[in-house]
Amino acid sequence: MKTKRVISFFLALVLALISFCSCDPFELLNAYSKAGKLICHYLDVGQGDSIFIELPNKKTMLIDSGENYHGEGIVKYMTREGHSRIDYLIATHPHSDHIGSMAYIVRHFDVSTVCMPKVSTSSRLYEDLLKAIKSKKLKVTSGKAGVNLFTDDEYRLKADIVAPSKLDKENLNNSSLMIRLTYRDSSFLFTGDAEKAELASISEKTDISADVLKVGHHGSSNATTKAFLERVEPKLAVISVGKNNDYGHPHKNVLKLLKNIGSEIHRTDKEGTVRISTDGGGSYTVDTGLNSIERVI
């Protein structure tokens, strides 16, 4: 009888809190399920990159934004996840499949920090991004190896740019910002479109080990090497790539290298948006088959 009274008391308390709270109870449940977790969403934006990251300290990061017709879909996705702000907006390099929708996102979201490599292109999309940044009076951090994006000692959370050490203005892929994100005992590496020359230039003293690897340049054969994978030693590998693309991505040799090193491979062309979450303990939950980001043209 006593147990029933205790249960009834707590049920009444929960109902009372919900009735007095302005939040949707489902939003409360969603927030509770995310507490203490780092959640990385490898968005299905076709032949491009866009990675939305929910950090355990309730801040957010967006790395790249796909082509210029994905902006509205990306904003809707982040909004559905309960966010209206991007604390760290990263443009790995100024190719359209990475910055295409970034101007739209800057215009429609609150943004705190913008980071991009100090290279430029004459494309309209790049010019639009610069105009959007200027209109919001945002400052841009020049990304390069050795730059710390943030450190949160309370959460044992850190993001560092590990490459490039030297910008390649002739090949913008080799100016891609590579970011290593760590949360307690869990680690992620984001590579943009960095090719072999950039991979080989990373100092041996730089820690690029990571449990989860965003495979470079959509699985292109010129962006993954055996030597690089042996330094990273990824348990999980995510390839952001479009269905039936014209480039033959991901290359069969890259898939073979990943399998040989023991990586579990996930692909957005086959599985849709891939979501990987961790409590920082070194284990991961992978959800696939999530919605693609809708194209709005």
TAUR-V402663 format. One record per pair of residues at least 6 apart in sequence whose C-alpha atoms are under 7 Angstrom apart, sorted by sequence separation. I is the first residue (numbers start at 0). GAP is how many residues later the second one is. D is the distance in Angstrom with one decimal. If there is no record, write none. Layout:
<<I;GAP;D> <I;GAP;D>>
This chain:
<<53;6;4.8> <150;6;5.8> <151;6;6.3> <167;6;5.7> <180;6;5.7> <181;6;6.3> <216;6;6.0> <267;6;6.6> <277;6;4.8> <17;7;6.2> <42;7;5.6> <52;7;5.6> <53;7;6.7> <90;7;6.9> <150;7;4.4> <167;7;5.4> <180;7;5.1> <215;7;5.4> <276;7;5.6> <277;7;6.5> <41;8;6.4> <42;8;5.7> <52;8;5.0> <90;8;6.3> <149;8;5.7> <150;8;6.6> <166;8;4.9> <179;8;5.7> <180;8;6.4> <215;8;6.5> <240;8;6.9> <275;8;6.5> <276;8;5.2> <41;9;4.7> <51;9;6.0> <52;9;6.2> <149;9;5.5> <179;9;4.6> <275;9;5.6> <276;9;6.7> <40;10;5.6> <41;10;6.6> <51;10;4.6> <148;10;5.4> <178;10;5.7> <179;10;6.5> <275;10;4.6> <39;11;7.0> <40;11;5.0> <50;11;5.7> <51;11;6.5> <147;11;6.2> <148;11;5.6> <163;11;5.8> <178;11;5.1> <274;11;5.7> <275;11;6.4> <39;12;6.0> <40;12;6.0> <50;12;5.1> <147;12;4.5> <163;12;6.7> <177;12;5.5> <178;12;6.7> <274;12;5.1> <39;13;4.5> <49;13;5.7> <50;13;6.5> <146;13;6.0> <147;13;6.3> <163;13;6.2> <177;13;4.5> <273;13;6.0> <274;13;6.4> <38;14;5.7> <39;14;6.4> <49;14;4.6> <145;14;6.9> <146;14;5.4> <162;14;5.8> <176;14;6.8> <177;14;6.4> <273;14;4.8> <38;15;5.0> <48;15;5.9> <49;15;4.6> <145;15;5.8> <162;15;5.1> <176;15;6.4> <272;15;6.2> <37;16;5.7> <38;16;6.6> <48;16;6.3> <49;16;5.5> <144;16;5.1> <145;16;6.0> <160;16;6.6> <161;16;5.6> <175;16;5.4> <271;16;6.4> <272;16;6.3> <273;16;6.7> <37;17;4.8> <48;17;5.1> <143;17;6.2> <144;17;4.5> <160;17;5.6> <161;17;5.9> <175;17;6.0> <270;17;5.6> <271;17;5.0> <272;17;4.9> <36;18;7.0> <37;18;5.1> <47;18;4.9> <144;18;4.3> <160;18;4.5> <161;18;6.7> <175;18;5.4> <270;18;4.8> <271;18;5.5> <272;18;6.0> <36;19;5.0> <47;19;6.7> <143;19;5.9> <144;19;5.2> <159;19;5.6> <160;19;6.4> <271;19;6.1> <272;19;5.8> <35;20;5.0> <143;20;5.4> <144;20;4.9> <158;20;6.7> <159;20;5.4> <172;20;5.0> <173;20;4.9> <218;20;6.2> <271;20;5.5> <34;21;6.8> <44;21;5.8> <143;21;6.0> <158;21;5.7> <159;21;6.6> <172;21;5.2> <173;21;5.8> <188;21;5.8> <212;21;5.9> <217;21;5.6> <158;22;4.4> <172;22;6.5> <187;22;5.1> <193;22;6.0> <208;22;5.9> <209;22;5.4> <210;22;6.9> <211;22;5.4> <214;22;6.3> <217;22;5.4> <92;23;6.7> <157;23;5.8> <158;23;6.4> <173;23;7.0> <186;23;4.8> <187;23;6.0> <188;23;6.3> <189;23;6.3> <190;23;6.2> <192;23;5.1> <193;23;6.6> <207;23;6.7> <208;23;3.9> <209;23;6.5> <210;23;4.5> <211;23;6.1> <212;23;6.3> <213;23;5.9> <214;23;5.9> <217;23;5.2> <61;24;6.8> <84;24;5.8> <85;24;6.2> <86;24;5.8> <87;24;6.4> <88;24;6.0> <89;24;6.0> <90;24;6.4> <91;24;6.0> <92;24;6.4> <117;24;5.6> <157;24;5.3> <173;24;5.4> <186;24;5.3> <187;24;4.7> <188;24;5.0> <189;24;5.0> <190;24;6.7> <191;24;5.8> <192;24;4.0> <207;24;5.6> <208;24;6.2> <209;24;5.6> <210;24;5.0> <211;24;4.7> <212;24;4.8> <213;24;5.0> <214;24;5.3> <44;25;7.0> <60;25;5.8> <83;25;6.2> <84;25;4.7> <85;25;4.8> <86;25;4.8> <87;25;4.9> <88;25;4.8> <89;25;5.0> <90;25;4.9> <91;25;6.9> <99;25;6.0> <102;25;6.0> <106;25;6.2> <113;25;6.7> <114;25;5.5> <115;25;6.5> <116;25;5.3> <117;25;7.0> <156;25;5.7> <157;25;6.7> <185;25;6.7> <186;25;6.4> <187;25;6.0> <188;25;6.2> <190;25;5.2> <191;25;6.3> <210;25;6.2> <211;25;5.8> <212;25;6.3> <213;25;6.2> <59;26;5.3> <60;26;5.9> <61;26;6.4> <62;26;6.2> <63;26;6.0> <83;26;6.7> <84;26;5.9> <85;26;6.5> <86;26;5.8> <87;26;6.1> <88;26;6.3> <89;26;6.0> <93;26;6.8> <102;26;4.3> <105;26;6.3> <113;26;5.0> <114;26;4.6> <115;26;5.5> <116;26;4.6> <156;26;4.5> <195;26;5.8> <236;26;6.1> <240;26;6.9> <242;26;4.9> <59;27;5.3> <60;27;4.6> <61;27;5.0> <62;27;4.7> <63;27;5.1> <93;27;6.8> <101;27;6.3> <105;27;6.8> <113;27;6.1> <114;27;5.9> <115;27;5.2> <116;27;6.5> <155;27;5.7> <156;27;6.5> <194;27;5.6> <195;27;5.3> <234;27;6.8> <235;27;5.2> <236;27;6.0> <237;27;6.0> <238;27;6.2> <239;27;6.1> <240;27;6.0> <241;27;5.2> <58;28;6.0> <59;28;6.5> <60;28;5.8> <61;28;6.1> <62;28;6.1> <63;28;6.4> <114;28;5.9> <155;28;5.1> <179;28;6.7> <194;28;4.1> <195;28;6.7> <234;28;4.7> <235;28;4.7> <236;28;4.9> <237;28;4.8> <238;28;4.8> <239;28;5.3> <240;28;5.6> <66;29;5.6> <95;29;6.9> <102;29;5.5> <193;29;6.0> <198;29;6.7> <219;29;5.6> <233;29;5.9> <234;29;6.1> <235;29;6.1> <236;29;6.2> <237;29;5.8> <238;29;6.5> <66;30;4.5> <70;30;4.6> <74;30;6.7> <218;30;5.4> <219;30;5.7> <220;30;5.6> <223;30;6.4> <65;31;4.6> <66;31;6.5> <69;31;5.9> <70;31;7.0> <217;31;6.2> <218;31;4.0> <219;31;5.7> <225;31;6.5> <65;32;4.7> <66;32;6.7> <67;32;3.9> <68;32;6.5> <93;32;6.4> <217;32;6.2> <218;32;5.9> <220;32;6.7> <64;33;5.3> <65;33;6.1> <66;33;4.1> <67;33;4.2> <70;33;5.7> <143;33;6.7> <220;33;6.0> <63;34;4.8> <64;34;5.3> <65;34;5.6> <66;34;5.7> <70;34;6.0> <142;34;6.6> <163;34;6.4> <63;35;5.7> <64;35;6.3> <65;35;6.1> <218;35;6.3> <64;36;5.3> <64;37;5.6> <162;39;6.5> <161;44;7.0> <48;48;6.5> <49;48;6.9> <47;49;4.6> <48;49;5.5> <46;50;7.0> <47;50;6.0> <118;50;6.3> <116;58;6.8> <116;60;6.7> <92;79;6.5> <92;80;6.9> <92;82;6.5> <92;83;5.0> <91;84;4.9> <92;84;6.9> <91;85;4.7> <185;94;5.0> <184;95;5.3> <185;95;6.2> <183;96;4.9> <184;96;5.3> <185;96;4.5> <182;97;5.2> <183;97;6.6> <184;97;5.1> <56;98;7.0> <91;100;5.7> <48;191;6.0> <47;192;6.6> <47;193;6.3> <46;194;4.6> <45;195;5.6> <46;195;3.9> <43;196;6.9> <45;196;3.9> <45;197;6.8> <73;219;6.3> <72;220;5.2> <72;221;5.1> <72;222;6.7> <45;223;6.9> <69;223;6.6> <43;224;5.4> <69;224;6.5> <71;224;6.8> <69;225;5.3> <68;226;5.4> <69;226;6.2> <68;227;5.0> <43;228;5.3> <68;228;5.3> <43;229;4.5> <42;230;4.6> <41;231;5.6> <42;231;6.6> <40;232;6.8> <41;232;5.1> <40;233;5.9> <41;233;6.1> <40;234;4.4> <39;235;5.6> <40;235;6.5> <38;236;6.9> <39;236;5.2> <38;237;5.8> <39;237;6.1> <38;238;4.2> <37;239;5.6> <38;239;6.6> <36;240;6.5> <37;240;5.5> <36;241;5.5> <37;241;6.4> <36;242;4.5> <35;243;6.0> <44;247;6.7> <43;248;4.8> <44;248;5.7> <42;249;6.9> <43;249;5.8> <42;250;6.8>>
